[in-house]
Amino acid sequence: MQAEQLKDLVIDALDDLKAVNTVALDVTGLTDVMDYLVITSGTSNRHVKSLADNVCLEAKKQGQRALGVEGEDAGEWVLVDFGDVVVHVMLPATRDFYDLERLWADLRNPEAK
C-alpha cells in the first residue's frame, strides 16, 4: 500500500469514531523517517485509546500492521507508527502543549519564526 493510501485509510478510521480536528501533514522532504504525519484529538482517554485501536484494526484488515504503538496505558497521547505514516492521537490539552503542527510548520518555513 502506498503512503498516501495508508494516510487516507488512517483518516477514514479516525473519522469512523468521530476524531476531532484531524490534520494530515505531508512531511516528505523534511524527514526521511516518514511521508505523512497525522495528528488528531480524542475527547477522553478512552476515546484516544479507541481511536488508536480502530486505526490499527482497519489497517490490519488491509494487510498493514503497525510497527509500534506507544502510550496506550495512559491514553493522553497514543502514537501509532506505520513507517511511512505516523499517527498521533492526543487529548486536546496534550495536543495544545506540544503543538506538533507548529513545530512541523516551523521546519517547513524557518524564516517565519
N, CA, C and O atoms as CSV, one atom per row, in Angstrom:
chain,resi,resn,atom,element,x,y,z
A,1,MET,N,N,0.849,-1.177,0.000
A,1,MET,CA,C,0.000,0.000,0.000
A,1,MET,C,C,0.894,1.240,0.000
A,1,MET,O,O,1.856,1.320,0.763
A,2,GLN,N,N,0.573,2.186,-0.848
A,2,GLN,CA,C,1.317,3.433,-0.921
A,2,GLN,C,C,1.037,4.291,0.318
A,2,GLN,O,O,0.007,4.139,0.974
A,3,ALA,N,N,1.969,5.187,0.622
A,3,ALA,CA,C,1.852,6.029,1.820
A,3,ALA,C,C,0.579,6.870,1.789
A,3,ALA,O,O,-0.082,7.023,2.816
A,4,GLU,N,N,0.233,7.411,0.640
A,4,GLU,CA,C,-0.961,8.249,0.562
A,4,GLU,C,C,-2.228,7.433,0.805
A,4,GLU,O,O,-3.158,7.914,1.453
A,5,GLN,N,N,-2.274,6.209,0.295
A,5,GLN,CA,C,-3.418,5.332,0.542
A,5,GLN,C,C,-3.527,4.978,2.018
A,5,GLN,O,O,-4.626,4.942,2.571
A,6,LEU,N,N,-2.394,4.717,2.654
A,6,LEU,CA,C,-2.378,4.406,4.079
A,6,LEU,C,C,-2.841,5.614,4.893
A,6,LEU,O,O,-3.597,5.472,5.854
A,7,LYS,N,N,-2.384,6.789,4.505
A,7,LYS,CA,C,-2.823,8.023,5.181
A,7,LYS,C,C,-4.336,8.162,5.082
A,7,LYS,O,O,-4.994,8.481,6.072
A,8,ASP,N,N,-4.894,7.926,3.893
A,8,ASP,CA,C,-6.340,8.031,3.711
A,8,ASP,C,C,-7.085,6.987,4.541
A,8,ASP,O,O,-8.135,7.282,5.111
A,9,LEU,N,N,-6.551,5.778,4.612
A,9,LEU,CA,C,-7.146,4.725,5.434
A,9,LEU,C,C,-7.164,5.149,6.906
A,9,LEU,O,O,-8.166,4.961,7.597
A,10,VAL,N,N,-6.059,5.716,7.377
A,10,VAL,CA,C,-5.955,6.189,8.763
A,10,VAL,C,C,-7.001,7.262,9.034
A,10,VAL,O,O,-7.692,7.217,10.052
A,11,ILE,N,N,-7.119,8.217,8.133
A,11,ILE,CA,C,-8.077,9.311,8.328
A,11,ILE,C,C,-9.504,8.769,8.349
A,11,ILE,O,O,-10.317,9.209,9.162
A,12,ASP,N,N,-9.815,7.830,7.476
A,12,ASP,CA,C,-11.150,7.225,7.476
A,12,ASP,C,C,-11.426,6.490,8.787
A,12,ASP,O,O,-12.527,6.579,9.331
A,13,ALA,N,N,-10.431,5.766,9.292
A,13,ALA,CA,C,-10.593,5.041,10.561
A,13,ALA,C,C,-10.811,6.010,11.718
A,13,ALA,O,O,-11.585,5.723,12.630
A,14,LEU,N,N,-10.143,7.137,11.685
A,14,LEU,CA,C,-10.326,8.153,12.723
A,14,LEU,C,C,-11.705,8.793,12.609
A,14,LEU,O,O,-12.384,9.006,13.613
A,15,ASP,N,N,-12.108,9.095,11.389
A,15,ASP,CA,C,-13.428,9.696,11.169
A,15,ASP,C,C,-14.551,8.766,11.612
A,15,ASP,O,O,-15.579,9.225,12.110
A,16,ASP,N,N,-14.357,7.456,11.433
A,16,ASP,CA,C,-15.379,6.482,11.826
A,16,ASP,C,C,-15.750,6.597,13.299
A,16,ASP,O,O,-16.897,6.363,13.679
A,17,LEU,N,N,-14.771,6.959,14.126
A,17,LEU,CA,C,-15.022,7.067,15.575
A,17,LEU,C,C,-15.041,8.516,16.057
A,17,LEU,O,O,-14.836,8.793,17.238
A,18,LYS,N,N,-15.289,9.430,15.127
A,18,LYS,CA,C,-15.507,10.851,15.467
A,18,LYS,C,C,-14.289,11.531,16.089
A,18,LYS,O,O,-14.407,12.236,17.091
A,19,ALA,N,N,-13.120,11.314,15.485
A,19,ALA,CA,C,-11.925,12.044,15.918
A,19,ALA,C,C,-12.155,13.540,15.718
A,19,ALA,O,O,-12.944,13.947,14.865
A,20,VAL,N,N,-11.466,14.345,16.504
A,20,VAL,CA,C,-11.654,15.789,16.489
A,20,VAL,C,C,-10.438,16.469,15.865
A,20,VAL,O,O,-9.298,16.202,16.246
A,21,ASN,N,N,-10.697,17.349,14.903
A,21,ASN,CA,C,-9.666,18.221,14.330
A,21,ASN,C,C,-8.472,17.428,13.770
A,21,ASN,O,O,-7.327,17.664,14.156
A,22,THR,N,N,-8.749,16.504,12.874
A,22,THR,CA,C,-7.702,15.691,12.266
A,22,THR,C,C,-6.960,16.486,11.211
A,22,THR,O,O,-7.565,17.144,10.365
A,23,VAL,N,N,-5.631,16.414,11.274
A,23,VAL,CA,C,-4.759,17.110,10.327
A,23,VAL,C,C,-3.754,16.099,9.792
A,23,VAL,O,O,-3.171,15.331,10.557
A,24,ALA,N,N,-3.553,16.099,8.479
A,24,ALA,CA,C,-2.531,15.258,7.861
A,24,ALA,C,C,-1.479,16.168,7.243
A,24,ALA,O,O,-1.789,16.989,6.379
A,25,LEU,N,N,-0.242,16.020,7.686
A,25,LEU,CA,C,0.858,16.841,7.191
A,25,LEU,C,C,1.752,16.019,6.280
A,25,LEU,O,O,2.208,14.939,6.653
A,26,ASP,N,N,1.998,16.531,5.095
A,26,ASP,CA,C,2.939,15.907,4.173
A,26,ASP,C,C,4.327,16.392,4.577
A,26,ASP,O,O,4.654,17.567,4.410
A,27,VAL,N,N,5.140,15.484,5.109
A,27,VAL,CA,C,6.465,15.857,5.610
A,27,VAL,C,C,7.585,15.299,4.739
A,27,VAL,O,O,8.743,15.269,5.156
A,28,THR,N,N,7.239,14.856,3.523
A,28,THR,CA,C,8.284,14.414,2.609
A,28,THR,C,C,9.184,15.609,2.326
A,28,THR,O,O,8.702,16.730,2.169
A,29,GLY,N,N,10.440,15.381,2.265
A,29,GLY,CA,C,11.395,16.461,2.071
A,29,GLY,C,C,11.882,17.067,3.373
A,29,GLY,O,O,12.924,17.722,3.402
A,30,LEU,N,N,11.140,16.856,4.449
A,30,LEU,CA,C,11.557,17.360,5.757
A,30,LEU,C,C,12.241,16.285,6.582
A,30,LEU,O,O,13.047,16.585,7.463
A,31,THR,N,N,11.914,15.021,6.292
A,31,THR,CA,C,12.467,13.900,7.032
A,31,THR,C,C,12.474,12.656,6.156
A,31,THR,O,O,11.633,12.503,5.270
A,32,ASP,N,N,13.413,11.784,6.408
A,32,ASP,CA,C,13.454,10.503,5.715
A,32,ASP,C,C,12.705,9.420,6.487
A,32,ASP,O,O,12.586,8.289,6.016
A,33,VAL,N,N,12.206,9.760,7.662
A,33,VAL,CA,C,11.585,8.788,8.556
A,33,VAL,C,C,10.159,8.449,8.140
A,33,VAL,O,O,9.728,7.306,8.298
A,34,MET,N,N,9.418,9.423,7.611
A,34,MET,CA,C,8.010,9.211,7.259
A,34,MET,C,C,7.628,10.153,6.125
A,34,MET,O,O,8.340,11.109,5.816
A,35,ASP,N,N,6.482,9.857,5.514
A,35,ASP,CA,C,5.935,10.728,4.472
A,35,ASP,C,C,4.783,11.581,4.991
A,35,ASP,O,O,4.623,12.732,4.585
A,36,TYR,N,N,3.978,11.009,5.896
A,36,TYR,CA,C,2.820,11.720,6.432
A,36,TYR,C,C,2.788,11.623,7.949
A,36,TYR,O,O,3.124,10.599,8.543
A,37,LEU,N,N,2.370,12.726,8.547
A,37,LEU,CA,C,2.161,12.813,9.982
A,37,LEU,C,C,0.685,13.154,10.163
A,37,LEU,O,O,0.228,14.203,9.710
A,38,VAL,N,N,-0.052,12.278,10.820
A,38,VAL,CA,C,-1.474,12.516,11.072
A,38,VAL,C,C,-1.628,12.820,12.552
A,38,VAL,O,O,-1.179,12.059,13.409
A,39,ILE,N,N,-2.271,13.949,12.839
A,39,ILE,CA,C,-2.468,14.397,14.217
A,39,ILE,C,C,-3.965,14.597,14.427
A,39,ILE,O,O,-4.639,15.226,13.611
A,40,THR,N,N,-4.473,14.057,15.526
A,40,THR,CA,C,-5.894,14.201,15.825
A,40,THR,C,C,-6.104,14.216,17.332
A,40,THR,O,O,-5.190,13.933,18.107
A,41,SER,N,N,-7.320,14.551,17.728
A,41,SER,CA,C,-7.657,14.583,19.155
A,41,SER,C,C,-8.843,13.685,19.449
A,41,SER,O,O,-9.716,13.465,18.610
A,42,GLY,N,N,-8.842,13.174,20.676
A,42,GLY,CA,C,-9.975,12.444,21.227
A,42,GLY,C,C,-10.532,13.234,22.389
A,42,GLY,O,O,-9.860,14.110,22.933
A,43,THR,N,N,-11.750,12.931,22.767
A,43,THR,CA,C,-12.418,13.722,23.798
A,43,THR,C,C,-12.166,13.227,25.220
A,43,THR,O,O,-12.478,13.922,26.188
A,44,SER,N,N,-11.599,12.023,25.344
A,44,SER,CA,C,-11.291,11.454,26.657
A,44,SER,C,C,-10.178,10.431,26.477
A,44,SER,O,O,-9.834,10.072,25.351
A,45,ASN,N,N,-9.618,9.964,27.583
A,45,ASN,CA,C,-8.583,8.928,27.498
A,45,ASN,C,C,-9.110,7.694,26.771
A,45,ASN,O,O,-8.418,7.117,25.933
A,46,ARG,N,N,-10.311,7.302,27.088
A,46,ARG,CA,C,-10.918,6.132,26.450
A,46,ARG,C,C,-11.104,6.364,24.945
A,46,ARG,O,O,-10.873,5.461,24.141
A,47,HIS,N,N,-11.519,7.568,24.574
A,47,HIS,CA,C,-11.707,7.893,23.163
A,47,HIS,C,C,-10.363,7.874,22.430
A,47,HIS,O,O,-10.278,7.365,21.312
A,48,VAL,N,N,-9.325,8.417,23.043
A,48,VAL,CA,C,-7.985,8.398,22.439
A,48,VAL,C,C,-7.554,6.960,22.172
A,48,VAL,O,O,-7.081,6.639,21.081
A,49,LYS,N,N,-7.717,6.102,23.168
A,49,LYS,CA,C,-7.343,4.690,23.006
A,49,LYS,C,C,-8.172,4.017,21.919
A,49,LYS,O,O,-7.636,3.261,21.107
A,50,SER,N,N,-9.461,4.283,21.899
A,50,SER,CA,C,-10.346,3.677,20.897
A,50,SER,C,C,-9.987,4.123,19.490
A,50,SER,O,O,-10.019,3.321,18.556
A,51,LEU,N,N,-9.648,5.384,19.335
A,51,LEU,CA,C,-9.238,5.887,18.020
A,51,LEU,C,C,-7.987,5.166,17.530
A,51,LEU,O,O,-7.934,4.713,16.387
A,52,ALA,N,N,-6.992,5.063,18.388
A,52,ALA,CA,C,-5.752,4.378,18.015
A,52,ALA,C,C,-6.014,2.909,17.708
A,52,ALA,O,O,-5.464,2.368,16.748
A,53,ASP,N,N,-6.846,2.263,18.513
A,53,ASP,CA,C,-7.183,0.856,18.274
A,53,ASP,C,C,-7.880,0.676,16.930
A,53,ASP,O,O,-7.600,-0.277,16.204
A,54,ASN,N,N,-8.786,1.589,16.600
A,54,ASN,CA,C,-9.514,1.478,15.340
A,54,ASN,C,C,-8.586,1.671,14.137
A,54,ASN,O,O,-8.738,0.999,13.116
A,55,VAL,N,N,-7.633,2.584,14.261
A,55,VAL,CA,C,-6.644,2.767,13.197
A,55,VAL,C,C,-5.886,1.461,12.965
A,55,VAL,O,O,-5.713,1.031,11.825
A,56,CYS,N,N,-5.441,0.839,14.039
A,56,CYS,CA,C,-4.702,-0.429,13.917
A,56,CYS,C,C,-5.574,-1.532,13.330
A,56,CYS,O,O,-5.116,-2.302,12.487
A,57,LEU,N,N,-6.824,-1.612,13.769
A,57,LEU,CA,C,-7.743,-2.644,13.296
A,57,LEU,C,C,-8.034,-2.493,11.800
A,57,LEU,O,O,-7.968,-3.466,11.049
A,58,GLU,N,N,-8.353,-1.278,11.377
A,58,GLU,CA,C,-8.677,-1.048,9.967
A,58,GLU,C,C,-7.452,-1.255,9.073
A,58,GLU,O,O,-7.574,-1.770,7.962
A,59,ALA,N,N,-6.292,-0.862,9.548
A,59,ALA,CA,C,-5.063,-1.087,8.783
A,59,ALA,C,C,-4.784,-2.581,8.660
A,59,ALA,O,O,-4.395,-3.062,7.596
A,60,LYS,N,N,-4.983,-3.310,9.753
A,60,LYS,CA,C,-4.752,-4.758,9.737
A,60,LYS,C,C,-5.669,-5.454,8.732
A,60,LYS,O,O,-5.254,-6.399,8.061
A,61,LYS,N,N,-6.901,-4.991,8.629
A,61,LYS,CA,C,-7.836,-5.549,7.652
A,61,LYS,C,C,-7.319,-5.397,6.221
A,61,LYS,O,O,-7.672,-6.179,5.338
A,62,GLN,N,N,-6.485,-4.391,6.005
A,62,GLN,CA,C,-5.918,-4.136,4.678
A,62,GLN,C,C,-4.494,-4.679,4.551
A,62,GLN,O,O,-3.783,-4.369,3.595
A,63,GLY,N,N,-4.089,-5.492,5.525
A,63,GLY,CA,C,-2.771,-6.122,5.471
A,63,GLY,C,C,-1.629,-5.245,5.943
A,63,GLY,O,O,-0.465,-5.553,5.691
A,64,GLN,N,N,-1.949,-4.156,6.627
A,64,GLN,CA,C,-0.928,-3.242,7.140
A,64,GLN,C,C,-0.856,-3.368,8.662
A,64,GLN,O,O,-1.869,-3.231,9.348
A,65,ARG,N,N,0.304,-3.621,9.168
A,65,ARG,CA,C,0.480,-3.722,10.621
A,65,ARG,C,C,1.339,-2.565,11.122
A,65,ARG,O,O,2.292,-2.139,10.469
A,66,ALA,N,N,0.972,-2.078,12.289
A,66,ALA,CA,C,1.757,-1.017,12.906
A,66,ALA,C,C,3.122,-1.560,13.312
A,66,ALA,O,O,3.230,-2.676,13.821
A,67,LEU,N,N,4.147,-0.770,13.085
A,67,LEU,CA,C,5.494,-1.138,13.522
A,67,LEU,C,C,5.618,-0.985,15.033
A,67,LEU,O,O,6.407,-1.672,15.682
A,68,GLY,N,N,4.825,-0.073,15.575
A,68,GLY,CA,C,4.850,0.151,17.018
A,68,GLY,C,C,3.689,1.013,17.453
A,68,GLY,O,O,3.182,1.835,16.688
A,69,VAL,N,N,3.275,0.817,18.687
A,69,VAL,CA,C,2.216,1.617,19.303
A,69,VAL,C,C,2.710,1.986,20.694
A,69,VAL,O,O,3.106,1.114,21.467
A,70,GLU,N,N,2.689,3.264,21.010
A,70,GLU,CA,C,3.164,3.745,22.311
A,70,GLU,C,C,2.104,4.606,22.976
A,70,GLU,O,O,1.384,5.335,22.294
A,71,GLY,N,N,1.998,4.534,24.294
A,71,GLY,CA,C,1.161,5.424,25.075
A,71,GLY,C,C,-0.240,4.939,25.366
A,71,GLY,O,O,-1.051,5.692,25.906
A,72,GLU,N,N,-0.545,3.700,25.021
A,72,GLU,CA,C,-1.902,3.206,25.242
A,72,GLU,C,C,-2.276,3.129,26.721
A,72,GLU,O,O,-3.449,3.262,27.070
A,73,ASP,N,N,-1.301,2.918,27.580
A,73,ASP,CA,C,-1.593,2.784,29.011
A,73,ASP,C,C,-2.214,4.048,29.586
A,73,ASP,O,O,-3.231,3.980,30.276
A,74,ALA,N,N,-1.613,5.199,29.311
A,74,ALA,CA,C,-2.101,6.457,29.869
A,74,ALA,C,C,-3.276,7.010,29.074
A,74,ALA,O,O,-4.231,7.519,29.660
A,75,GLY,N,N,-3.221,6.917,27.756
A,75,GLY,CA,C,-4.308,7.387,26.924
A,75,GLY,C,C,-4.355,8.882,26.701
A,75,GLY,O,O,-5.319,9.386,26.125
A,76,GLU,N,N,-3.330,9.612,27.145
A,76,GLU,CA,C,-3.280,11.049,26.863
A,76,GLU,C,C,-2.724,11.309,25.466
A,76,GLU,O,O,-3.100,12.278,24.806
A,77,TRP,N,N,-1.823,10.431,25.024
A,77,TRP,CA,C,-1.179,10.571,23.730
A,77,TRP,C,C,-0.774,9.174,23.281
A,77,TRP,O,O,0.071,8.531,23.903
A,78,VAL,N,N,-1.383,8.715,22.197
A,78,VAL,CA,C,-1.027,7.419,21.634
A,78,VAL,C,C,-0.401,7.657,20.269
A,78,VAL,O,O,-0.966,8.349,19.423
A,79,LEU,N,N,0.767,7.076,20.071
A,79,LEU,CA,C,1.470,7.157,18.803
A,79,LEU,C,C,1.384,5.799,18.118
A,79,LEU,O,O,1.693,4.767,18.713
A,80,VAL,N,N,0.956,5.817,16.849
A,80,VAL,CA,C,0.890,4.601,16.047
A,80,VAL,C,C,1.821,4.807,14.855
A,80,VAL,O,O,1.624,5.723,14.056
A,81,ASP,N,N,2.825,3.958,14.742
A,81,ASP,CA,C,3.852,4.095,13.709
A,81,ASP,C,C,3.673,3.021,12.639
A,81,ASP,O,O,3.813,1.828,12.908
A,82,PHE,N,N,3.361,3.465,11.424
A,82,PHE,CA,C,3.262,2.563,10.283
A,82,PHE,C,C,4.464,2.712,9.351
A,82,PHE,O,O,4.449,2.183,8.240
A,83,GLY,N,N,5.491,3.418,9.783
A,83,GLY,CA,C,6.650,3.646,8.927
A,83,GLY,C,C,6.450,4.905,8.107
A,83,GLY,O,O,6.889,5.982,8.511
A,84,ASP,N,N,5.794,4.790,6.958
A,84,ASP,CA,C,5.567,5.948,6.088
A,84,ASP,C,C,4.532,6.910,6.649
A,84,ASP,O,O,4.508,8.084,6.282
A,85,VAL,N,N,3.685,6.417,7.530
A,85,VAL,CA,C,2.639,7.237,8.151
A,85,VAL,C,C,2.741,7.056,9.661
A,85,VAL,O,O,2.739,5.934,10.168
A,86,VAL,N,N,2.830,8.181,10.371
A,86,VAL,CA,C,2.866,8.162,11.837
A,86,VAL,C,C,1.645,8.929,12.332
A,86,VAL,O,O,1.360,10.036,11.878
A,87,VAL,N,N,0.934,8.315,13.271
A,87,VAL,CA,C,-0.323,8.866,13.770
A,87,VAL,C,C,-0.155,9.255,15.236
A,87,VAL,O,O,0.321,8.463,16.049
A,88,HIS,N,N,-0.551,10.479,15.563
A,88,HIS,CA,C,-0.556,10.956,16.950
A,88,HIS,C,C,-2.008,11.223,17.327
A,88,HIS,O,O,-2.664,12.072,16.723
A,89,VAL,N,N,-2.508,10.502,18.324
A,89,VAL,CA,C,-3.863,10.711,18.844
A,89,VAL,C,C,-3.697,11.244,20.257
A,89,VAL,O,O,-3.102,10.585,21.110
A,90,MET,N,N,-4.228,12.449,20.505
A,90,MET,CA,C,-3.965,13.121,21.786
A,90,MET,C,C,-5.220,13.737,22.378
A,90,MET,O,O,-6.182,14.044,21.675
A,91,LEU,N,N,-5.181,13.907,23.683
A,91,LEU,CA,C,-6.171,14.756,24.333
A,91,LEU,C,C,-5.906,16.194,23.893
A,91,LEU,O,O,-4.758,16.533,23.606
A,92,PRO,N,N,-6.921,17.045,23.831
A,92,PRO,CA,C,-6.716,18.418,23.382
A,92,PRO,C,C,-5.652,19.189,24.169
A,92,PRO,O,O,-4.867,19.924,23.570
A,93,ALA,N,N,-5.607,19.039,25.481
A,93,ALA,CA,C,-4.618,19.756,26.285
A,93,ALA,C,C,-3.200,19.310,25.945
A,93,ALA,O,O,-2.287,20.133,25.880
A,94,THR,N,N,-3.016,18.017,25.728
A,94,THR,CA,C,-1.706,17.486,25.359
A,94,THR,C,C,-1.320,17.993,23.975
A,94,THR,O,O,-0.172,18.368,23.742
A,95,ARG,N,N,-2.266,18.001,23.078
A,95,ARG,CA,C,-2.011,18.492,21.717
A,95,ARG,C,C,-1.631,19.971,21.734
A,95,ARG,O,O,-0.698,20.382,21.045
A,96,ASP,N,N,-2.346,20.761,22.513
A,96,ASP,CA,C,-2.024,22.193,22.619
A,96,ASP,C,C,-0.630,22.396,23.202
A,96,ASP,O,O,0.121,23.254,22.736
A,97,PHE,N,N,-0.283,21.610,24.219
A,97,PHE,CA,C,1.008,21.766,24.875
A,97,PHE,C,C,2.171,21.486,23.925
A,97,PHE,O,O,3.122,22.266,23.864
A,98,TYR,N,N,2.103,20.388,23.192
A,98,TYR,CA,C,3.212,20.004,22.323
A,98,TYR,C,C,3.173,20.694,20.956
A,98,TYR,O,O,4.214,20.860,20.321
A,99,ASP,N,N,1.998,21.091,20.505
A,99,ASP,CA,C,1.813,21.889,19.290
A,99,ASP,C,C,2.654,21.374,18.112
A,99,ASP,O,O,3.437,22.117,17.519
A,100,LEU,N,N,2.478,20.109,17.795
A,100,LEU,CA,C,3.253,19.487,16.719
A,100,LEU,C,C,3.021,20.156,15.368
A,100,LEU,O,O,3.935,20.226,14.547
A,101,GLU,N,N,1.812,20.646,15.133
A,101,GLU,CA,C,1.543,21.333,13.868
A,101,GLU,C,C,2.460,22.528,13.681
A,101,GLU,O,O,3.003,22.729,12.595
A,102,ARG,N,N,2.639,23.330,14.739
A,102,ARG,CA,C,3.510,24.497,14.641
A,102,ARG,C,C,4.958,24.073,14.468
A,102,ARG,O,O,5.695,24.676,13.688
A,103,LEU,N,N,5.369,23.043,15.187
A,103,LEU,CA,C,6.739,22.557,15.081
A,103,LEU,C,C,7.068,22.176,13.643
A,103,LEU,O,O,8.106,22.580,13.119
A,104,TRP,N,N,6.197,21.404,13.000
A,104,TRP,CA,C,6.445,20.991,11.620
A,104,TRP,C,C,6.298,22.158,10.656
A,104,TRP,O,O,6.990,22.204,9.639
A,105,ALA,N,N,5.402,23.111,10.958
A,105,ALA,CA,C,5.285,24.308,10.109
A,105,ALA,C,C,6.580,25.127,10.178
A,105,ALA,O,O,7.033,25.669,9.170
A,106,ASP,N,N,7.169,25.212,11.374
A,106,ASP,CA,C,8.443,25.930,11.521
A,106,ASP,C,C,9.555,25.260,10.723
A,106,ASP,O,O,10.414,25.943,10.166
A,107,LEU,N,N,9.548,23.952,10.664
A,107,LEU,CA,C,10.556,23.228,9.872
A,107,LEU,C,C,10.361,23.485,8.389
A,107,LEU,O,O,11.329,23.573,7.634
A,108,ARG,N,N,9.110,23.604,7.974
A,108,ARG,CA,C,8.797,23.841,6.575
A,108,ARG,C,C,9.172,25.257,6.151
A,108,ARG,O,O,9.583,25.483,5.013
A,109,ASN,N,N,9.029,26.216,7.080
A,109,ASN,CA,C,9.275,27.626,6.760
A,109,ASN,C,C,10.045,28.282,7.911
A,109,ASN,O,O,9.450,29.020,8.696
A,110,PRO,N,N,11.362,28.030,8.031
A,110,PRO,CA,C,12.128,28.513,9.183
A,110,PRO,C,C,12.195,30.035,9.280
A,110,PRO,O,O,12.416,30.560,10.371
A,111,GLU,N,N,12.013,30.756,8.180
A,111,GLU,CA,C,12.065,32.225,8.238
A,111,GLU,C,C,10.858,32.835,8.921
A,111,GLU,O,O,10.898,33.999,9.319
A,112,ALA,N,N,9.792,32.076,9.062
A,112,ALA,CA,C,8.540,32.603,9.621
A,112,ALA,C,C,8.555,32.666,11.136
A,112,ALA,O,O,7.584,33.138,11.726
A,113,LYS,N,N,9.597,32.218,11.781
A,113,LYS,CA,C,9.653,32.209,13.257
A,113,LYS,C,C,9.625,33.587,13.824
A,113,LYS,O,O,9.665,33.753,15.043
